[in-house]
Amino acid sequence: MKSLGARPAGLRLDRMQSSPLWSGNRFRNVHPIPVGLRHTDVKMPSLADFLCGGERRVPARALPSVDPRDGWSKAVETGLRATWLGHSTVLVEIDGYRVLTDPVWGPRASPSTLLGPKRFQPVPITLRELPPVDVVIVSHDHYDHLDYPTIRELAKRDVPFVTSLGVGAHLEAWGVPAARVTELDWWETHTLPGTELSITAAPSQHFSGRGLKDRNTTLWSSMVIRSSRHAVFFSGDTGLTTEYAVIRDRLGPFDLVMLEVGAYHPAWGDIHLGPENALEAHGLLGGGAFLPVHWGTFSLAIHAWDQPVETLLKLAAKTDVPLLMPRLGEPIEPSRAGDARAWWRAVDATEPESGTGQAPAMTLPKTMPWPFD
């Protein structure tokens, strides 16, 4: 199955094996993740929980969205603007450059077109309508971040990719020329040729794999995007880690911080943030306008589809965290932080249409999150 990708080999594998994070034929986190639970007595969700558990895991109807092209046609007043396009896909406009994070336009976060988590609604703009981008960032190789049909389409464009060690094997297998792929170990920086735009891979606390036998054989990263005037942090997927304080000291401060808040469980605190830990991570990073990502697109956990942002909004109201809550496709500048509106509540305000509002058949986690390490 082509959507599974390819295994790293040759010089690529040699470079991976020279990483200080490589041990025992796979990558490891800085802080080992134990098999079992930590900081909680909550049991791991079972496969039956994913198939049958939870309520309101899918919205009653499509979330409201806007066509971003009207906003993109206007000048970026502050030099920095972000457009959330769903899940962890964000178009960042930074001092004249366009950066696209973890692009996923496919209908399912799955290797199959028939089974697996189905997206709640289409991306607000088709991939062919997307304006030219200067660089694509891929944080790691899970299906909700690295999407086969999307990469196949982007491979037709003359756009470079920056990703974590080993992930380039997938990209090249799907048609991206090797010359357009840059793979980074943590703390390595790539500067886009002829520009002042740089991308640095930084620690995250997660895992990788697209099949049953390739766990942690590619690296996972957070990413820092920096121009001469602005800096943006993108979490990819991660649990709460003290490495965020190190990232602040080495790469901060940040004008915009994009952190995952959805698809979490109390037993997953070491590999996914959730809203409470995202706020703590935001503090460790030193602040900045906070744009929540990794929610509102796929049912990847057993909580209600809107629980992450409802919890985040409630907790943020007790703090001075500058929160950004744009609608899908709504370009927003960090100066708008704090003007958060619960626009998503209208989705379930009326009775769902027939056949909606239920968790779709065969809704599974993007990859079973155990054993951890």
Secondary structure, 3 states (H helix, E strand, C coil): CHHHCCCCCHHHHHHHHCCCCEECCEECCCCCCCCCCCCCCCCCCCHHHHHHCCCCCCCCCCCCECCCHHHHCCCCCCCEEEEEEECCEEEEEECCEEEEECCCCCCECCCCCCCCCECCCCCCCCHHHCCCCCEEEECCCCCCCCCHHHHHHHCCCCCCEEEECCCHHHHHHCCCCHHHEEEECCCCEEECCCCCCEEEEECCCCCCCCCCCCCCCCCCCEEEEECCCCEEEECCCCCCCCHHHHHHHHHCCCCEEEEECCCCCHHHCCCCCHHHHHHHHHHHCCCCEEEEECCCCCCCCCCCCCHHHHHHHHHHCCCCCCECCCCECCCECHHHCCCCCCHHHHHHCCCCCCCCCCCCCCCCCCCCCCCCC
